[in-house]
Amino acid sequence: MDDINWWVWVLIAIAVIALIAIIGVTLRNRANVKAVQRDRFRAGQLREEAEVSAVEASRREADAAAARAEAEQARIAAEQLERQAQGHERDAGQVRAEAGERLAEADQIDPDIDDDGLADRDPAGARTNDLADDRFTDDRLNDDQAAGDQLTDDRPAGDHVRDTHRDVP
């Protein structure tokens, strides 16, 4: 080994070191390229997921807008129904008032109603103070009626019986 000079050994060592360095840089570059490709692929996946999420968010926003519109329509419909109900109540009040006026007019022209608004059921004009119905008193029953015939009262035919609180003396 004496024939080979030391400087040859130095050149071989430098060449080996250079070769190791080149291999190391190449491997590192390949690793970097793979990492970049991996990152690009992952970024693409994230973008696709973000797109899907954006579409889902848009769908939910559309659903929310539809729900708001539906709620607004329901509110408007409820307001319309409320106005209709108020109109019906007004109409009912008018009809009730007209009915009251007609009853008052009927009471004014009815010969069986006194000035105080009480019905005069006793044809002779005498009034009793008991609360019993004078149509069915014991002295009106005869043997035929007690056997099951229909009871009658002393009013002439065509007179009506008013069943209101004012009828009771």
The 8 nearest C-alpha neighbors of each residue, nearest first, counted from 0:
[[1, 2, 3, 4, 5, 8, 7, 6],
 [0, 2, 3, 4, 5, 8, 7, 6],
 [1, 3, 0, 4, 5, 7, 8, 6],
 [4, 2, 1, 0, 5, 7, 8, 6],
 [3, 5, 6, 7, 2, 1, 8, 0],
 [4, 6, 8, 7, 9, 3, 10, 1],
 [5, 7, 9, 8, 4, 10, 3, 11],
 [8, 6, 10, 9, 5, 4, 11, 3],
 [9, 7, 11, 5, 6, 10, 12, 4],
 [8, 10, 6, 12, 7, 11, 13, 5],
 [9, 11, 7, 13, 12, 8, 14, 6],
 [10, 12, 14, 8, 13, 9, 15, 7],
 [13, 11, 9, 15, 10, 14, 16, 8],
 [14, 12, 10, 16, 11, 15, 17, 9],
 [13, 15, 17, 11, 12, 16, 18, 10],
 [16, 14, 18, 12, 17, 13, 19, 11],
 [15, 17, 13, 19, 18, 14, 20, 12],
 [18, 16, 14, 20, 15, 19, 13, 21],
 [17, 19, 15, 21, 20, 16, 14, 22],
 [20, 18, 16, 22, 17, 21, 23, 15],
 [19, 21, 17, 23, 18, 22, 16, 24],
 [22, 20, 18, 24, 23, 19, 25, 17],
 [21, 23, 25, 19, 20, 24, 26, 18],
 [24, 22, 20, 26, 21, 25, 27, 19],
 [23, 25, 27, 21, 26, 22, 28, 20],
 [26, 24, 28, 22, 27, 23, 21, 29],
 [27, 25, 29, 23, 28, 24, 22, 30],
 [26, 28, 30, 24, 25, 29, 23, 31],
 [29, 27, 31, 25, 30, 26, 24, 32],
 [28, 30, 32, 26, 31, 27, 33, 25],
 [31, 29, 27, 33, 28, 32, 34, 26],
 [30, 32, 28, 34, 29, 33, 35, 27],
 [31, 33, 29, 35, 34, 30, 28, 36],
 [34, 32, 36, 30, 31, 35, 37, 29],
 [33, 35, 37, 31, 36, 32, 38, 30],
 [34, 36, 38, 32, 37, 33, 39, 31],
 [37, 35, 39, 33, 38, 34, 40, 32],
 [38, 36, 34, 40, 35, 39, 33, 41],
 [37, 39, 35, 41, 36, 40, 42, 34],
 [40, 38, 36, 42, 37, 41, 35, 43],
 [39, 41, 43, 37, 38, 42, 36, 44],
 [40, 42, 44, 38, 43, 39, 37, 45],
 [43, 41, 45, 39, 44, 40, 38, 46],
 [44, 42, 46, 40, 41, 45, 39, 47],
 [43, 45, 41, 47, 46, 42, 48, 40],
 [44, 46, 42, 48, 43, 47, 49, 41],
 [45, 47, 49, 43, 44, 48, 50, 42],
 [48, 46, 50, 44, 49, 45, 51, 43],
 [49, 47, 45, 51, 50, 46, 52, 44],
 [48, 50, 52, 46, 47, 51, 53, 45],
 [51, 49, 53, 47, 52, 48, 46, 54],
 [50, 52, 48, 54, 53, 49, 55, 47],
 [51, 53, 49, 55, 50, 54, 56, 48],
 [52, 54, 56, 50, 55, 51, 49, 57],
 [53, 55, 57, 51, 52, 56, 50, 58],
 [56, 54, 52, 58, 53, 57, 51, 59],
 [57, 55, 53, 59, 58, 54, 52, 60],
 [56, 58, 60, 54, 55, 59, 53, 61],
 [59, 57, 55, 61, 56, 60, 54, 62],
 [58, 60, 62, 56, 61, 57, 63, 55],
 [59, 61, 63, 57, 62, 58, 56, 64],
 [60, 62, 64, 58, 59, 63, 65, 57],
 [63, 61, 59, 65, 60, 64, 66, 58],
 [62, 64, 60, 66, 61, 65, 59, 67],
 [63, 65, 67, 61, 66, 62, 60, 68],
 [66, 64, 68, 62, 67, 63, 69, 61],
 [65, 67, 69, 63, 64, 68, 70, 62],
 [68, 66, 64, 70, 65, 69, 71, 63],
 [69, 67, 71, 65, 70, 66, 64, 72],
 [68, 70, 66, 72, 71, 67, 65, 73],
 [71, 69, 73, 67, 68, 72, 66, 74],
 [70, 72, 74, 68, 69, 73, 67, 75],
 [73, 71, 69, 75, 74, 70, 76, 68],
 [72, 74, 76, 70, 71, 75, 77, 69],
 [73, 75, 71, 77, 72, 76, 70, 78],
 [74, 76, 78, 72, 77, 73, 71, 79],
 [77, 75, 73, 79, 78, 74, 72, 80],
 [78, 76, 74, 80, 75, 79, 73, 81],
 [77, 79, 81, 75, 76, 80, 82, 74],
 [80, 78, 76, 82, 81, 77, 83, 75],
 [81, 79, 83, 77, 82, 78, 84, 76],
 [80, 82, 78, 84, 79, 83, 77, 85],
 [81, 83, 79, 85, 80, 84, 86, 78],
 [84, 82, 80, 86, 81, 85, 87, 79],
 [83, 85, 81, 87, 86, 82, 80, 88],
 [86, 84, 88, 82, 87, 83, 89, 81],
 [87, 85, 83, 89, 88, 84, 90, 82],
 [86, 88, 90, 84, 89, 85, 91, 83],
 [87, 89, 85, 91, 86, 90, 92, 84],
 [90, 88, 92, 86, 87, 91, 85, 93],
 [91, 89, 87, 93, 92, 88, 86, 94],
 [90, 92, 88, 94, 93, 89, 95, 87],
 [91, 93, 95, 89, 90, 94, 96, 88],
 [92, 94, 96, 90, 95, 91, 97, 89],
 [93, 95, 97, 91, 96, 92, 98, 90],
 [96, 94, 98, 92, 93, 97, 91, 99],
 [95, 97, 99, 93, 98, 94, 92, 100],
 [98, 96, 100, 94, 99, 95, 93, 101],
 [99, 97, 95, 101, 100, 96, 94, 102],
 [100, 98, 96, 102, 97, 101, 103, 95],
 [99, 101, 97, 103, 98, 102, 104, 96],
 [100, 102, 104, 98, 103, 99, 105, 97],
 [103, 101, 105, 99, 104, 100, 106, 98],
 [102, 104, 106, 100, 101, 105, 99, 107],
 [103, 105, 101, 107, 102, 106, 100, 108],
 [106, 104, 102, 108, 107, 103, 109, 101],
 [107, 105, 103, 109, 104, 108, 102, 112],
 [108, 106, 104, 105, 109, 103, 112, 110],
 [107, 109, 105, 106, 110, 104, 112, 103],
 [110, 108, 106, 111, 112, 107, 105, 104],
 [109, 111, 112, 108, 113, 107, 106, 119],
 [110, 112, 119, 109, 118, 113, 120, 117],
 [111, 113, 118, 117, 110, 116, 109, 119],
 [114, 112, 116, 115, 117, 118, 119, 111],
 [113, 115, 116, 112, 117, 107, 106, 118],
 [114, 116, 113, 117, 112, 118, 165, 106],
 [117, 115, 113, 114, 112, 118, 165, 106],
 [118, 116, 165, 113, 112, 166, 115, 119],
 [119, 117, 112, 166, 111, 120, 113, 116],
 [118, 120, 111, 112, 121, 117, 113, 124],
 [121, 119, 118, 122, 111, 154, 124, 126],
 [120, 122, 124, 123, 119, 125, 126, 154],
 [121, 123, 124, 120, 154, 119, 125, 153],
 [124, 122, 121, 125, 120, 126, 119, 153],
 [123, 125, 121, 122, 126, 119, 120, 127],
 [126, 124, 123, 121, 127, 122, 119, 120],
 [127, 125, 121, 124, 128, 168, 119, 120],
 [126, 128, 129, 125, 168, 130, 121, 133],
 [129, 127, 168, 130, 126, 131, 167, 125],
 [128, 130, 131, 127, 168, 132, 133, 167],
 [129, 131, 132, 128, 167, 168, 127, 133],
 [132, 130, 129, 133, 136, 135, 134, 128],
 [131, 133, 134, 135, 130, 136, 129, 167],
 [132, 134, 135, 136, 131, 152, 130, 127],
 [135, 133, 152, 132, 136, 151, 153, 139],
 [136, 134, 133, 132, 137, 139, 150, 152],
 [137, 135, 138, 133, 139, 134, 140, 132],
 [136, 138, 139, 140, 135, 141, 133, 134],
 [137, 139, 136, 140, 141, 135, 133, 134],
 [140, 138, 137, 136, 141, 135, 134, 152],
 [141, 139, 137, 138, 144, 145, 142, 136],
 [140, 142, 144, 143, 145, 139, 138, 137],
 [141, 143, 145, 144, 146, 140, 147, 148],
 [144, 142, 146, 145, 141, 148, 147, 140],
 [145, 143, 148, 146, 147, 141, 142, 140],
 [144, 146, 142, 147, 143, 141, 140, 148],
 [145, 147, 143, 144, 148, 142, 141, 149],
 [148, 146, 144, 145, 149, 143, 150, 142],
 [149, 147, 144, 143, 146, 150, 145, 142],
 [148, 150, 144, 147, 151, 145, 143, 146],
 [149, 151, 144, 148, 152, 135, 140, 134],
 [152, 150, 149, 153, 134, 135, 154, 139],
 [151, 153, 134, 154, 150, 135, 139, 133],
 [152, 154, 155, 151, 134, 122, 121, 120],
 [155, 153, 152, 156, 158, 122, 120, 157],
 [154, 156, 158, 157, 153, 152, 122, 159],
 [155, 157, 158, 154, 159, 153, 152, 151],
 [158, 156, 159, 155, 154, 160, 153, 152],
 [159, 157, 156, 155, 154, 160, 111, 161],
 [158, 160, 157, 161, 156, 154, 155, 162],
 [159, 161, 162, 158, 120, 166, 118, 163],
 [162, 160, 163, 159, 166, 118, 165, 164],
 [163, 161, 160, 166, 164, 165, 167, 159],
 [164, 162, 165, 166, 161, 167, 160, 118],
 [163, 165, 166, 167, 162, 117, 161, 168],
 [164, 166, 163, 117, 167, 116, 118, 168],
 [167, 165, 118, 164, 117, 163, 168, 162],
 [166, 168, 165, 164, 130, 117, 163, 118],
 [167, 166, 128, 117, 165, 130, 127, 126]]
